[in-house]
C-alpha cells in the first residue's frame, strides 16, 4: 500500500468524489475519504487519499500542497502513522478493575 496523504483546508461542501477528482490527474487514486461531521454530514475540513504508488503520492503532495482549490488553501502532506492501540474488552473500561 502506498503512502496515506492528509489533505487539509477543504471547504465544508467537499465530498469523497471531489477529493478523488482533485487527485486523479496525478495518478491512480485507490481511496479518497472526507471526514464528515456526524451531526450535519458536512466536511470537517480534512480528508485522506491513498494513491497506487509512493511515487504518485509524493508527486501529489509536491503538486497540491499550499495550492488554492475552490478558494481555500490546501495543506497536503503524508499522514502521520498512529500506533496500534490494544482493543478493549468492549465494556468501555479496557480491563477489569476488581
Buried (B, 14 or more C-beta within 10 A) or exposed (E): EBBBBBBBBBEBEBBBEBBBEBBBEBBEBBEBBBEBEEEEEBBBBBBBBBBEBEEBBBBBBEEBBEEEBEEBEBBBEEBEEEEEEEEEEEEEEEEEEE
